[in-house]
Amino acid sequence: MDLGLKGKRAVVTGSTAGIGLAAARGLAEEGALVTVNGRTAERVQAAVRTLEREVPGARVAGVAADLGRAEGCAALARQVPEVDILVNNVGIFEPKPFEEIPDQDWFRFFETNVMSGVRLTRHYLPGMRTDAAHAELEFFATARPSSILRRFATPDEVAALIVYLCGTKASATTGAALRVDGGVVRAIP
């Protein structure tokens, strides 16, 4: 299935293993130019080699940067200044009883799990926004101000979810009501 990602520039944070590596693989399979990220050069290069081996013709690069620190986010943004796709996947946790987690750990979790996404989104979002016709912008500003996408979903975007859900890769997506509405959030006043 062609998801329209060929040639798109993507960064997947925390992508040297697990879900991040799987997301990077999926994007590479769709023809995106993928940048993987991890804290150490060794793990990043290993992930790049894995993707190049598993996805023939993959266009993959890597950036070693600790995104749990503002300096690491800035380094990634310097090395990859513009993207079309940002997957804020990086996250850390430690399985220990709540009452044994000191403040410094909570701050470390927050820096990595929340602030990395905030910092990178702040940098990349302006270049990722889609220009739209004035009338459409005004409609969403006045009639649908809670819309995140701020444009109408296209028939192809709706169909993409339908087709995905019919495939075997969606086997873990069960019992969920999925909407393709551009992020319209309705609230009771």
Order of alpha helices (4+ residues) and beta strands (2+ residues): beta-alpha-beta-alpha-beta-alpha-beta-alpha-alpha-alpha-alpha
